[in-house]
Amino acid sequence: MKDFMINMMAAMMPYMKPLMWLGVIAAAIGVILLLVHMVTRANTGGWVLLTGRIALGFSIFFFGCQLAGYFLGAAPGINFGDFQKMEFNIVPFWQIGAAFLVSALILGFFGGRTRQA
């Protein structure tokens, strides 16, 4: 079972960086919608709340991947460096999950406040 999970983790690692960028895009859309609401008083509160929940889902996912990596004896992370230049700027999954958690809490707090019944 542990070998299967290690193989799955190795197979998933190339897809983690694009997945992280999808979460960043979702959180950025939420911030943009929040700013649109603050400037124009448009009814975007529901959408802000939705993007906050999407960011929370990414946060839970990356925290879970970090726990699974520790269970398997690895330290999972995403390299933001350049492989050709031998640069390794590895960011652990828990830090990425924490960033998504903070953005989800901010979007959820303000998204719930800007929502009109």
N, C-alpha and C positions, 0 to 999 in steps of 0.2 A: 504494500500500500504506500509506503514511504517513497519507494522508487518511482511509483506512478505519479505521485504528487511532485516529486522533483523534476520529472520529465515534463509534466504539465507546466510547471513554473518556468522552466527553461524555454518551452514553446511559447509561452505568453509574454515573455519579457520584451520582444521587439514591438509588441502592440501596446505597451503601457504608456509610452510617450505620446502617441496620437490620442489615446484615451484621456490622458491628462489634459491635453490641449482642448479636447471637447468640453471638459469640465470648466476650463478657463474661459472658453467662449461663452458657455452658459452663464457663468458668474458675471462676465463682462456685460452681457446683454441685460442681466438683471440690474446692474449698476447704471447702465444707460437708461433703462426704463425708469429707474428711481429718479435719476436726474431730470428726465422728461416730465415726470410727475411734479417734481419740485418747481420746475420753471413754468410749466403750462397748466398745472393742476388737472392733467388728463387722468382718466380713470385707468391707471396701469397697475394698481395695487395687487390685483389677482395674478397678473403676469410676474410681477416682482416676487410675490410669494411662491409662485411655481418655480422660478429659476432658483430661488433659495432652497427649495426642496430638492431640486436636481443637484445643486452643489452639496447638499447634505448627503444625498445618495453617493456621490463621488467620494465624499469624506469617509463614509462608512466603508466603502469598497477599498480605499487605499489603506485605512487602518486594519481592515481584515486581511489584506494582502501582506501587510507588515507582520501581523501576528502569525500568519501561516508561514511566512519566511523564517521567522524566529523558531517556529516549531520544527522546520526542516533543517535548521542549522545554517541558514544563510542570512545575509543582511541585504534585503532587496532595496534597490534604489535606481534612480534614473540619472544617466550621465548627460550633463549639459555641456560637456567639453567636446573638443574635436578629436576624433580618433586618429586622424592623419597626423596631427601635431602632437600626439600622445598627451593630450590634456584630459584630465579626469576630474570633473566637478560633479561628484556623485551626491545627489540629494536623496536621503532616505524617504521611503513612502510615508512614514508617519509625519514628516514635515509637510509633505504635499497634502496629506489628509487634514493636518491642522490648519493649513491655509484655506482649504475648502470649508472646514468647519467654521472658521471665523467669518468667511464671506457668507456662509449660509445663515449664521446667527444674525449678522447685520441685515441681510436681505429679508430674513424672516421677521425681524423686529420692525423694520420700517415698512415692509410689504403688508404686514397686518395692520399697521397704523394708517396706511394710505388707502386701504380698501374701503369702498363705499358700499353700504348695504342696499 
